[in-house]
Amino acid sequence: MMTVGLILEGDKILLGMKKTGFGEGRWNGFGGKVKPGETIDQAVAREFKEESGIDVLRSEKFGEIDFEFRDNPEILEVHFYRILEYRGNPEESDEMRPQWFNINEIPYSIMWPDDKYWMPLFLRNKKFKGKIYFENQNTIISCNLKELKSF
């Protein structure tokens, strides 16, 4: 299991430029793997702190997507959270460089190709669940997302 956390404030969203590892060179939310013995909520808060310096005080689950890659049998189960209350200011870490973007200027061309499908739901305060199947890290074979009332 993995997490992605995002802060949306008015017409601004906080994204991070991934500096190393899986997804390097792409803007993304903040998150990563859930550690053994850790809840998903705890993982969201820990990863957000490690990658941005921000303390998560309250968050809400907004999405869940299973990602599958043609050349890898492992399915990545990713849980998406909106950070509702936090303390601190974004700071660059070894892994991420945070930056605020106007929601009308989200850099989709420098993000994962699936973001353009689920991010508009997130921005409209809609919960979602689905599965996205990739040919490789740049090509989507299929995308099946549905809106939910709640988790």
DSSP file (Angstrom, degrees, kcal/mol; ACC not computed):
  #  RESIDUE AA STRUCTURE BP1 BP2  ACC     N-H-->O    O-->H-N    N-H-->O    O-->H-N    TCO  KAPPA ALPHA  PHI   PSI    X-CA   Y-CA   Z-CA
    1    1 A M              0   0    0      0, 0.0    33,-2.4     0, 0.0     2,-0.3   0.000 360.0 360.0 360.0 146.6    0.0    0.0    0.0
    2    2 A M  E     -Ab  33  78A   0     75,-2.6    77,-2.6    31,-0.2     2,-0.3  -0.894 360.0-142.1-135.7 164.8    1.1    3.5   -0.8
    3    3 A T  E     - b   0  79A   0     29,-2.3     2,-0.3    -2,-0.3    29,-0.3  -0.915   8.6-168.4-128.2 154.2   -0.2    7.0    0.0
    4    4 A V  E     - b   0  80A   0     75,-2.2    77,-2.9    -2,-0.3     2,-0.4  -0.969  13.1-169.0-137.4 127.5   -0.4   10.4   -1.8
    5    5 A G  E     -Cb  30  81A   0     25,-3.1    25,-2.5    -2,-0.3     2,-0.3  -0.936   4.1-176.0-118.8 142.4   -1.3   13.5    0.2
    6    6 A L  E     - b   0  82A   0     75,-2.1    77,-3.0    -2,-0.4     2,-0.5  -0.991  18.0-145.3-137.3 142.7   -2.2   16.9   -1.2
    7    7 A I  E     -G   14   0B   0      7,-0.6     7,-2.2    -2,-0.3     2,-0.5  -0.944  15.6-173.0-106.4 126.3   -2.9   20.3    0.3
    8    8 A L  E     +G   13   0B   0     -2,-0.5     2,-0.5    75,-0.5     5,-0.2  -0.981   6.0 175.9-118.7 118.0   -5.5   22.4   -1.6
    9    9 A E  E >   -G   12   0B   0      3,-2.7     3,-2.2    -2,-0.5     2,-0.3  -0.941  60.4 -57.9-126.4 109.3   -5.9   26.0   -0.3
   10   10 A G  T 3  S-     0   0    0     -2,-0.5     0, 0.0     1,-0.3     0, 0.0  -0.420 122.2 -15.4  59.7-119.8   -8.3   28.2   -2.2
   11   11 A D  T 3  S+     0   0    0     -2,-0.3    92,-2.7    -3,-0.1     2,-0.3   0.113 122.9  88.1-102.6  21.1   -7.1   28.2   -5.8
   12   12 A K  E <   -GH   9 102B   0     -3,-2.2    -3,-2.7    90,-0.3     2,-0.4  -0.921  52.5-167.6-122.1 146.5   -3.6   26.8   -4.9
   13   13 A I  E     -GH   8 101B   0     88,-2.6    88,-2.6    -2,-0.3     2,-0.6  -0.988  19.8-131.4-130.2 141.2   -2.3   23.3   -4.6
   14   14 A L  E     +GH   7 100B   0     -7,-2.2    -7,-0.6    -2,-0.4     2,-0.3  -0.832  32.8 170.8 -94.9 121.4    1.0   22.1   -3.2
   15   15 A L  E     - H   0  99B   0     84,-2.5    84,-2.7    -2,-0.6     2,-0.4  -0.822  21.4-138.7-121.5 164.1    3.0   19.7   -5.3
   16   16 A G  E     -IH  28  98B   0     12,-3.1    12,-1.9    -2,-0.3     2,-0.7  -0.984  12.2-130.9-127.3 137.9    6.5   18.4   -5.0
   17   17 A M  E     -IH  27  97B   0     80,-2.2    80,-1.4    -2,-0.4     2,-0.4  -0.777  30.6-129.2 -83.8 118.0    9.1   17.8   -7.7
   18   18 A K  E     - H   0  96B   0      8,-2.6     7,-3.1    -2,-0.7     8,-0.2  -0.556  26.4-176.2 -72.1 121.6   10.4   14.2   -7.2
   19   19 A K        +     0   0    0     76,-3.4     2,-0.3    -2,-0.4    -1,-0.2   0.689  61.1  17.6 -95.7 -21.8   14.2   14.5   -7.0
   20   20 A T  S    S+     0   0    0     75,-0.7    -1,-0.1     2,-0.1     5,-0.0  -0.963  99.9   6.4-145.9 159.9   15.1   10.8   -6.8
   21   21 A G  S >  S+     0   0    0     -2,-0.3     3,-2.1     2,-0.1     2,-0.1  -0.160 103.4  11.8  73.9-158.9   13.7    7.3   -7.3
   22   22 A F  T 3  S+     0   0    0      1,-0.3    -2,-0.1     2,-0.0     0, 0.0  -0.353 134.5  15.9 -59.3 122.4   10.4    6.2   -8.8
   23   23 A G  T >  S+     0   0    0      1,-0.2     3,-1.5    -2,-0.1    -5,-0.3   0.555  85.6 171.7  89.3   8.7    8.8    9.1  -10.5
   24   24 A E  T <   +     0   0    0     -3,-2.1    -1,-0.2     1,-0.2    -5,-0.2  -0.230  64.5  24.8 -54.3 136.9   11.9   11.2  -10.5
   25   25 A G  T 3  S+     0   0    0     -7,-3.1     2,-0.4     1,-0.3    -1,-0.2   0.537 101.8 106.8  86.1   7.5   11.5   14.4  -12.6
   26   26 A R  S <  S-     0   0    0     -3,-1.5    -8,-2.6    -8,-0.2     2,-0.3  -0.913  70.6-121.3-120.1 146.4    7.7   14.6  -12.1
   27   27 A W  E     +Ij  17 111B   0     83,-2.7    85,-0.5    -2,-0.4     2,-0.3  -0.650  49.7 150.7 -77.1 141.2    5.5   16.9  -10.0
   28   28 A N  E     -I   16   0B   0    -12,-1.9   -12,-3.1    -2,-0.3     2,-0.1  -0.933  46.8 -87.5-156.9 173.6    3.4   14.8   -7.6
   29   29 A G        -     0   0    0     -2,-0.3     2,-0.4   -14,-0.2   -23,-0.2  -0.240  56.1 -91.9 -77.1-178.5    1.7   14.8   -4.3
   30   30 A F  B    S+C    5   0A   0    -25,-2.5   -25,-3.1   -16,-0.2     2,-0.3  -0.845  73.2  87.3-103.1 132.7    3.6   13.8   -1.2
   31   31 A G        +     0   0    0     -2,-0.4     2,-0.3   -27,-0.2   -27,-0.2  -0.995  31.8 176.3 170.0-170.4    3.6   10.1   -0.1
   32   32 A G        -     0   0    0     -2,-0.3   -29,-2.3   -29,-0.3     2,-0.1  -0.966  48.4 -12.6 170.0-156.8    5.1    6.7   -0.3
   33   33 A K  B     -A    2   0A   0     -2,-0.3     2,-0.5   -31,-0.2   -31,-0.2  -0.410  55.1-122.6 -76.9 143.6    4.9    3.2    1.1
   34   34 A V        -     0   0    0    -33,-2.4     6,-0.1    -2,-0.1    -1,-0.1  -0.741  32.9-134.3 -80.3 127.1    3.0    2.3    4.3
   35   35 A K    >   -     0   0    0     -2,-0.5     3,-2.0     4,-0.2     8,-0.1  -0.466  31.7 -83.2 -82.3 155.1    5.4    0.7    6.7
   36   36 A P  T 3  S+     0   0    0      0, 0.0    -1,-0.1     0, 0.0     3,-0.1  -0.322 118.0  17.5 -56.3 134.6    4.6   -2.6    8.6
   37   37 A G  T 3  S+     0   0    0      1,-0.3     2,-0.4    -3,-0.1    -2,-0.0   0.456 103.3 113.9  82.2   1.7    2.6   -1.8   11.8
   38   38 A E    <   -     0   0    0     -3,-2.0    -1,-0.3     4,-0.0     2,-0.1  -0.845  62.9-130.9-107.9 140.0    1.6    1.6   10.5
   39   39 A T     >  -     0   0    0     -2,-0.4     4,-2.2     1,-0.1    -4,-0.2  -0.423  27.4-112.1 -79.1 164.9   -1.9    2.7    9.5
   40   40 A I  H  > S+     0   0    0      1,-0.2     4,-2.3     2,-0.2     5,-0.2   0.911 120.0  53.1 -63.1 -41.3   -2.5    4.4    6.2
   41   41 A D  H  > S+     0   0    0      1,-0.2     4,-1.9     2,-0.2    -1,-0.2   0.903 109.3  48.7 -59.9 -41.8   -3.3    7.7    8.0
   42   42 A Q  H  > S+     0   0    0      1,-0.2     4,-2.7     2,-0.2    -1,-0.2   0.892 109.9  52.3 -64.9 -39.2    0.0    7.5    9.9
   43   43 A A  H  X S+     0   0    0     -4,-2.2     4,-2.9     2,-0.2     5,-0.3   0.900 106.5  53.1 -64.6 -41.2    1.8    6.8    6.7
   44   44 A V  H  X S+     0   0    0     -4,-2.3     4,-2.3     1,-0.2    -1,-0.2   0.950 113.2  43.6 -57.7 -49.3    0.3    9.9    5.1
   45   45 A A  H  X S+     0   0    0     -4,-1.9     4,-2.2     2,-0.2    11,-0.3   0.918 115.8  47.3 -64.2 -45.1    1.4   12.1    8.0
   46   46 A R  H  X S+     0   0    0     -4,-2.7     4,-2.7     2,-0.2     5,-0.2   0.946 114.5  45.5 -62.9 -49.4    4.9   10.6    8.2
   47   47 A E  H  X S+     0   0    0     -4,-2.9     4,-2.5     1,-0.2     5,-0.2   0.900 111.9  52.0 -63.0 -40.9    5.6   10.8    4.4
   48   48 A F  H  X>S+     0   0    0     -4,-2.3     4,-2.2    -5,-0.3     6,-0.8   0.922 112.4  46.1 -61.4 -43.2    4.3   14.4    4.2
   49   49 A K  H  X5S+     0   0    0     -4,-2.2     4,-1.9     4,-0.2    -2,-0.2   0.930 114.1  47.8 -64.2 -46.6    6.6   15.4    7.1
   50   50 A E  H  <5S+     0   0    0     -4,-2.7    45,-0.2     1,-0.2    -2,-0.2   0.877 120.6  36.4 -62.8 -38.5    9.6   13.6    5.6
   51   51 A E  H  <5S+     0   0    0     -4,-2.5    42,-0.4    -5,-0.2    45,-0.3   0.732 135.5  15.3 -91.1 -23.4    9.1   15.0    2.1
   52   52 A S  H  <5S-     0   0    0     -4,-2.2    39,-3.0    -5,-0.2    -3,-0.2   0.526  89.8-120.0-129.3 -10.7    7.9   18.6    2.9
   53   53 A G     << +     0   0    0     -4,-1.9     2,-0.4    -5,-0.5    -4,-0.2   0.462  69.9 132.7  80.6   0.3    8.6   19.4    6.5
   54   54 A I        -     0   0    0     -6,-0.8     2,-0.6    37,-0.1    -1,-0.3  -0.708  53.8-137.2 -92.1 134.5    4.9   19.9    7.1
   55   55 A D  E     -D   87   0A   0     32,-2.7    32,-2.4    -2,-0.4     2,-0.5  -0.805  17.1-140.9 -88.1 121.0    3.1   18.3   10.1
   56   56 A V  E     +D   86   0A   0     -2,-0.6    30,-0.3   -11,-0.3     3,-0.1  -0.730  25.9 172.3 -83.3 123.8   -0.3   16.9    9.2
   57   57 A L  E     +     0   0A   0     28,-2.6     2,-0.3    -2,-0.5    29,-0.2   0.749  69.5   6.4 -99.7 -33.5   -2.9   17.5   11.9
   58   58 A R  E     +D   85   0A   0     27,-2.0    26,-2.1     2,-0.0    27,-2.0  -0.972  65.9 171.2-153.9 135.9   -6.0   16.3   10.0
   59   59 A S  E     -D   83   0A   0     -2,-0.3     2,-0.4    24,-0.3    24,-0.2  -0.937  16.8-148.4-141.2 163.7   -6.5   14.6    6.7
   60   60 A E  E     -D   82   0A   0     22,-2.2    22,-2.8    -2,-0.3     2,-0.2  -0.999  24.5-116.7-137.7 134.4   -9.4   12.9    4.8
   61   61 A K  E     +D   81   0A   0     -2,-0.4    20,-0.3    20,-0.2    90,-0.2  -0.508  36.7 166.5 -70.2 132.5   -9.2   10.0    2.3
   62   62 A F  E     +     0   0A   0     18,-3.5    66,-2.1     1,-0.3     2,-0.3   0.571  55.2  10.3-121.1 -18.9  -10.4   11.1   -1.1
   63   63 A G  E     -De  80 128A   0     17,-1.7    17,-2.8    64,-0.2     2,-0.3  -0.997  42.7-160.5-160.4 162.0   -9.4    8.3   -3.5
   64   64 A E  E     +De  79 129A   0     64,-1.3    66,-1.9    -2,-0.3     2,-0.4  -0.929  18.4 175.2-148.6 122.9   -8.1    4.8   -4.0
   65   65 A I  E     -De  78 130A   0     13,-2.4    13,-2.9    -2,-0.3     2,-0.6  -0.994  23.2-144.9-131.8 134.9   -6.5    3.6   -7.3
   66   66 A D  E     -De  77 131A   0     64,-2.2    66,-2.5    -2,-0.4     2,-0.5  -0.890  21.3-159.5 -94.0 121.8   -4.9    0.3   -8.1
   67   67 A F  E     -De  76 132A   0      9,-3.0     9,-3.0    -2,-0.6     2,-0.4  -0.885  10.1-176.3-105.0 131.0   -2.0    0.9  -10.6
   68   68 A E  E     - e   0 133A   0     64,-2.4    66,-3.6    -2,-0.5     2,-0.4  -0.987  11.1-156.1-128.8 139.0   -0.7   -1.9  -12.7
   69   69 A F  E >   -De  72 134A   0      3,-0.8     3,-2.2     5,-0.5    66,-0.2  -0.942  20.8-132.1-115.2 134.5    2.2   -1.9  -15.1
   70   70 A R  T 3  S+     0   0    0     64,-2.6    65,-0.1    -2,-0.4    -1,-0.1   0.842 107.6  45.5 -53.1 -38.9    2.4   -4.3  -18.0
   71   71 A D  T 3  S+     0   0    0     64,-0.4    -1,-0.3    63,-0.1    64,-0.1   0.308 110.6  59.2 -91.4   9.9    6.0   -5.3  -17.2
   72   72 A N  E <   - D   0  69A   0     -3,-2.2    -3,-0.8     1,-0.1    -1,-0.1  -0.959  62.5-157.8-141.5 119.6    5.5   -5.7  -13.5
   73   73 A P  E     +     0   0A   0      0, 0.0     2,-0.3     0, 0.0    -1,-0.1   0.670  66.3 102.2 -71.8 -15.0    3.0   -8.1  -11.8
   74   74 A E  E     -     0   0A   0      1,-0.0     2,-0.5    -5,-0.0    -5,-0.5  -0.527  65.2-145.5 -73.2 129.4    2.8   -6.1   -8.6
   75   75 A I  E     -     0   0A   0     -2,-0.3     2,-0.8    -7,-0.1    -7,-0.2  -0.845   9.7-141.2 -94.1 127.6   -0.3   -3.9   -8.3
   76   76 A L  E     - D   0  67A   0     -9,-3.0    -9,-3.0    -2,-0.5     2,-0.8  -0.806  10.2-158.4 -91.8 111.9    0.3   -0.6   -6.5
   77   77 A E  E     - D   0  66A   0     -2,-0.8   -75,-2.6   -11,-0.2     2,-0.5  -0.819  16.3-170.7 -91.4 110.3   -2.7    0.2   -4.2
   78   78 A V  E     -bD   2  65A   0    -13,-2.9   -13,-2.4    -2,-0.8     2,-0.5  -0.901  12.8-157.6-113.6 129.5   -2.5    3.9   -3.7
   79   79 A H  E     -bD   3  64A   0    -77,-2.6   -75,-2.2    -2,-0.5     2,-0.4  -0.911  12.3-150.1-106.6 125.7   -4.7    5.9   -1.2
   80   80 A F  E     -bD   4  63A   0    -17,-2.8   -18,-3.5    -2,-0.5   -17,-1.7  -0.810  15.1-172.9-102.6 133.7   -5.1    9.6   -1.9
   81   81 A Y  E     -bD   5  61A   0    -77,-2.9   -75,-2.1    -2,-0.4     2,-0.5  -0.952  21.3-141.5-128.4 144.0   -5.7   12.1    1.0
   82   82 A R  E     -bD   6  60A   0    -22,-2.8   -22,-2.2    -2,-0.4     2,-0.7  -0.911  23.9-134.6 -97.8 128.9   -6.5   15.7    1.2
   83   83 A I  E     + D   0  59A   0    -77,-3.0   -75,-0.5    -2,-0.5   -24,-0.3  -0.763  27.9 176.2 -85.0 115.0   -4.6   17.4    4.0
   84   84 A L  E     +     0   0A   0    -26,-2.1     2,-0.4    -2,-0.7   -25,-0.2   0.818  65.7  19.3 -92.8 -35.5   -7.2   19.5    5.9
   85   85 A E  E    S+ D   0  58A   0    -27,-2.0   -28,-2.6     2,-0.0   -27,-2.0  -1.000  71.5 157.9-138.1 138.8   -5.2   20.9    8.7
   86   86 A Y  E     - D   0  56A   0     -2,-0.4     2,-0.4   -30,-0.3   -30,-0.2  -0.962  28.6-135.8-152.7 167.7   -1.4   21.2    9.0
   87   87 A R  E     + D   0  55A   0    -32,-2.4   -32,-2.7    -2,-0.3     2,-0.1  -0.994  61.8  25.9-130.4 136.6    1.4   23.1   10.8
   88   88 A G  S    S-     0   0    0     -2,-0.4   -34,-0.1   -34,-0.2   -35,-0.1  -0.374  77.5 -81.0 108.3 174.7    4.5   24.5    9.2
   89   89 A N        -     0   0    0    -36,-0.2     2,-0.1    -2,-0.1    -2,-0.0  -0.901  50.6 -92.9-117.5 146.6    5.7   25.7    5.8
   90   90 A P        -     0   0    0      0, 0.0     2,-0.4     0, 0.0   -37,-0.2  -0.338  45.9-176.6 -62.4 135.2    6.9   23.6    2.9
   91   91 A E        -     0   0    0    -39,-3.0   -37,-0.1    -2,-0.1     2,-0.1  -0.978  30.4-103.2-132.1 145.6   10.6   23.0    2.9
   92   92 A E        -     0   0    0     -2,-0.4     5,-0.2     5,-0.1     2,-0.2  -0.416  39.2-170.7 -67.5 140.1   12.8   21.1    0.3
   93   93 A S        -     0   0    0      3,-2.9   -42,-0.1   -42,-0.4   -43,-0.0  -0.636  42.2 -93.2-118.4 179.5   13.9   17.7    1.4
   94   94 A D  S    S+     0   0    0     -2,-0.2   -43,-0.1     1,-0.2     3,-0.1   0.801 126.3  35.5 -62.5 -27.4   16.4   15.2   -0.2
   95   95 A E  S    S+     0   0    0    -45,-0.2   -76,-3.4     1,-0.2   -75,-0.7   0.785 120.4  31.3 -99.1 -31.9   13.5   13.6   -2.0
   96   96 A M  E     -H   18   0B   0    -45,-0.3    -3,-2.9   -78,-0.2   -78,-0.2  -0.955  50.0-153.3-137.1 148.1   11.1   16.5   -3.0
   97   97 A R  E     -H   17   0B   0    -80,-1.4   -80,-2.2    -2,-0.3    -5,-0.1  -0.927  30.4-145.4-116.6 102.5   11.1   20.2   -3.8
   98   98 A P  E     +H   16   0B   0      0, 0.0     2,-0.3     0, 0.0   -82,-0.2  -0.324  23.5 170.7 -70.9 148.2    7.7   21.6   -2.8
   99   99 A Q  E     -H   15   0B   0    -84,-2.7   -84,-2.5    -2,-0.0     2,-0.3  -0.950  30.0-126.5-156.1 137.6    6.0   24.4   -4.8
  100  100 A W  E     -H   14   0B   0     -2,-0.3     2,-0.4   -86,-0.2   -86,-0.2  -0.655  28.7-169.4 -81.6 139.3    2.5   26.0   -4.8
  101  101 A F  E     -H   13   0B   0    -88,-2.6   -88,-2.6    -2,-0.3     2,-0.2  -0.976  27.5-116.0-127.3 143.2    0.7   26.1   -8.1
  102  102 A N  E >   -H   12   0B   0     -2,-0.4     3,-2.6   -90,-0.2   -90,-0.3  -0.582  32.8-122.9 -67.3 139.4   -2.5   27.9   -9.2
  103  103 A I  G >  S+     0   0    0    -92,-2.7     3,-0.6     1,-0.3    -1,-0.1   0.729 113.3  57.3 -63.8 -18.9   -5.0   25.1   -9.9
  104  104 A N  G 3  S+     0   0    0    -93,-0.3    -1,-0.3     1,-0.2   -92,-0.1   0.505 109.1  47.0 -83.6  -4.2   -5.4   26.6  -13.4
  105  105 A E  G <  S+     0   0    0     -3,-2.6    -1,-0.2     2,-0.0    -2,-0.2  -0.008  71.9 150.2-126.6  28.1   -1.7   26.1  -14.0
  106  106 A I    <   -     0   0    0     -3,-0.6     2,-2.2     1,-0.1     3,-0.2  -0.464  51.2-127.0 -63.4 129.0   -1.1   22.6  -12.8
  107  107 A P    >   +     0   0    0      0, 0.0     3,-2.4     0, 0.0   -80,-0.3  -0.370  43.5 162.5 -81.6  64.3    1.8   21.2  -14.8
  108  108 A Y  G >   +     0   0    0     -2,-2.2     3,-1.6     1,-0.3     8,-0.2   0.795  68.9  64.3 -54.0 -31.2    0.1   18.0  -16.1
  109  109 A S  G 3  S+     0   0    0      1,-0.3    -1,-0.3    -3,-0.2    -3,-0.0   0.665 106.5  43.8 -70.0 -14.0    2.7   17.6  -18.8
  110  110 A I  G <  S+     0   0    0     -3,-2.4   -83,-2.7     2,-0.1    -1,-0.3  -0.046 107.2  77.0-117.4  29.1    5.4   17.1  -16.2
  111  111 A M  B <  S-j   27   0B   0     -3,-1.6   -83,-0.1   -85,-0.2     5,-0.0  -0.731  99.4 -67.4-125.5 174.7    3.3   14.8  -14.0
  112  112 A W    >   -     0   0    0    -85,-0.5     3,-1.6    -2,-0.2     4,-0.4  -0.434  50.1-120.9 -60.3 141.2    2.2   11.1  -14.1
  113  113 A P  T >  S+     0   0    0      0, 0.0     3,-0.5     0, 0.0    -1,-0.1   0.738 109.7  60.3 -62.0 -22.4   -0.1   10.7  -17.1
  114  114 A D  T >> S+     0   0    0      1,-0.2     3,-2.2     2,-0.1     4,-1.4   0.720  83.5  80.5 -76.3 -20.1   -2.9    9.4  -14.9
  115  115 A D  H <> S+     0   0    0     -3,-1.6     4,-2.5     1,-0.3    -1,-0.2   0.831  82.7  62.5 -58.0 -33.3   -3.0   12.7  -12.8
  116  116 A K  H <4 S+     0   0    0     -3,-0.5    -1,-0.3    -4,-0.4    -2,-0.1   0.663 106.2  47.8 -67.7 -13.8   -5.1   14.4  -15.5
  117  117 A Y  H <4 S+     0   0    0     -3,-2.2     4,-0.4    -4,-0.1    -2,-0.2   0.868 123.1  25.7 -92.2 -44.3   -7.9   11.8  -14.9
  118  118 A W  H  X S+     0   0    0     -4,-1.4     4,-2.1     2,-0.1     3,-0.4   0.792 108.5  70.4 -93.0 -28.2   -8.2   11.8  -11.1
  119  119 A M  H  X S+     0   0    0     -4,-2.5     4,-2.8    -5,-0.3     5,-0.2   0.891  94.9  54.8 -59.7 -42.2   -6.9   15.3  -10.2
  120  120 A P  H  > S+     0   0    0      0, 0.0     4,-1.4     0, 0.0    -1,-0.2   0.881 108.8  49.8 -59.6 -35.0  -10.0   17.1  -11.6
  121  121 A L  H  4>S+     0   0    0     -3,-0.4     5,-2.9    -4,-0.4     3,-0.3   0.944 111.5  48.2 -64.4 -47.0  -12.2   14.9   -9.4
  122  122 A F  H ><5S+     0   0    0     -4,-2.1     3,-1.7     1,-0.2    -1,-0.2   0.909 110.1  51.8 -57.2 -45.0  -10.0   15.8   -6.4
  123  123 A L  H 3<5S+     0   0    0     -4,-2.8    -1,-0.2     1,-0.3    -2,-0.2   0.783 108.3  51.7 -66.6 -27.2  -10.1   19.5   -7.2
  124  124 A R  T 3<5S-     0   0    0     -4,-1.4    -1,-0.3    -3,-0.3    -2,-0.2   0.240 119.5-110.5 -92.5  12.7  -14.0   19.4   -7.4
  125  125 A N  T < 5S+     0   0    0     -3,-1.7     2,-0.4     1,-0.2    -3,-0.2   0.802  70.4 145.1  66.1  29.9  -14.1   17.7   -3.9
  126  126 A K      < -     0   0    0     -5,-2.9    -1,-0.2    -6,-0.1     2,-0.2  -0.836  45.2-135.0-102.6 136.6  -15.2   14.4   -5.4
  127  127 A K  E     - F   0 148A   0     21,-0.8    21,-2.1    -2,-0.4     2,-0.3  -0.586  30.3-174.4 -84.8 153.3  -14.1   11.0   -4.0
  128  128 A F  E     -eF  63 147A   0    -66,-2.1   -64,-1.3    19,-0.3     2,-0.3  -0.974  21.0-172.8-150.7 158.7  -13.0    8.4   -6.4
  129  129 A K  E     +eF  64 146A   0     17,-2.0    17,-2.6    -2,-0.3     2,-0.3  -0.984  29.4 113.0-149.3 147.7  -11.9    4.8   -6.8
  130  130 A G  E     -eF  65 145A   0    -66,-1.9   -64,-2.2    -2,-0.3     2,-0.4  -0.991  49.5 -91.6 177.0-167.7  -10.5    2.9   -9.8
  131  131 A K  E     -eF  66 144A   0     13,-2.1    13,-2.6    -2,-0.3     2,-0.4  -1.000  22.2-166.8-139.8 136.6   -7.8    1.0  -11.7
  132  132 A I  E     -eF  67 143A   0    -66,-2.5   -64,-2.4    -2,-0.4     2,-0.5  -0.993   6.9-158.7-128.1 128.6   -5.3    2.3  -14.1
  133  133 A Y  E     -eF  68 142A   0      9,-2.7     8,-3.2    -2,-0.4     9,-1.6  -0.927   9.9-159.3-113.0 122.6   -3.2    0.0  -16.3
  134  134 A F  E     -eF  69 140A   0    -66,-3.6   -64,-2.6    -2,-0.5     6,-0.3  -0.778  22.8-159.7-103.2 142.4    0.0    1.3  -17.8
  135  135 A E  E    S-     0   0A   0      4,-3.0   -64,-0.4    -2,-0.3     2,-0.2   0.895  87.5 -28.3 -73.3 -49.1    2.0    0.0  -20.8
  136  136 A N  E >  S- F   0 139A   0      3,-0.9     3,-0.7   -66,-0.1    -1,-0.3  -0.771  89.8 -68.5-149.3-169.3    5.1    1.8  -19.3
  137  137 A Q  T 3  S+     0   0    0     -2,-0.2     3,-0.1     1,-0.2   -68,-0.0   0.585 132.2  38.0 -71.3  -6.5    5.6    4.8  -17.1
  138  138 A N  T 3  S+     0   0    0      1,-0.1     2,-0.5   -26,-0.1    -1,-0.2   0.511 106.6  66.6-117.8  -7.8    4.4    7.2  -19.9
  139  139 A T  E <   -F  136   0A   0     -3,-0.7    -4,-3.0   -26,-0.0    -3,-0.9  -0.963  60.9-153.6-127.9 123.5    1.5    5.3  -21.6
  140  140 A I  E     -F  134   0A   0     -2,-0.5    -6,-0.3    -6,-0.3     3,-0.1  -0.802   8.5-175.5 -93.5 129.9   -1.9    4.4  -20.2
  141  141 A I  E    S-     0   0A   0     -8,-3.2     2,-0.3    -2,-0.5    -7,-0.2   0.865  72.9  -1.7 -86.8 -45.3   -3.6    1.4  -21.7
  142  142 A S  E     -F  133   0A   0     -9,-1.6    -9,-2.7     2,-0.0     2,-0.4  -0.998  55.8-166.6-149.2 151.0   -6.8    1.7  -19.7
  143  143 A C  E     +F  132   0A   0     -2,-0.3     2,-0.5   -11,-0.2   -11,-0.2  -0.974   7.3 177.1-140.6 120.8   -8.3    4.0  -17.0
  144  144 A N  E     +F  131   0A   0    -13,-2.6   -13,-2.1    -2,-0.4     2,-0.4  -0.907  13.4 162.3-129.2 103.1  -11.4    3.2  -15.1
  145  145 A L  E     -F  130   0A   0     -2,-0.5     2,-0.4   -15,-0.2   -15,-0.2  -0.940  12.5-173.5-121.2 142.2  -12.4    5.7  -12.4
  146  146 A K  E     -F  129   0A   0    -17,-2.6   -17,-2.0    -2,-0.4     2,-0.2  -0.989  25.7-116.5-133.9 147.3  -15.7    6.1  -10.6
  147  147 A E  E     -F  128   0A   0     -2,-0.4     2,-0.3   -19,-0.2   -19,-0.3  -0.544  29.6-159.0 -77.6 144.8  -17.0    8.7   -8.2
  148  148 A L  E     -F  127   0A   0    -21,-2.1   -21,-0.8    -2,-0.2     3,-0.1  -0.872  22.6-139.4-120.6 155.6  -17.9    7.6   -4.7
  149  149 A K  S    S-     0   0    0     -2,-0.3     2,-0.3     1,-0.3    -1,-0.1   0.851  81.5 -26.7 -78.2 -37.1  -20.1    9.3   -2.1
  150  150 A S              0   0    0      1,-0.1    -1,-0.3   -24,-0.0   -88,-0.1  -0.978 360.0 360.0-164.7 170.9  -17.8    8.3    0.7
  151  151 A F              0   0    0     -2,-0.3    -1,-0.1   -90,-0.2   -89,-0.1   0.321 360.0 360.0-110.1 360.0  -15.1    5.9    2.0
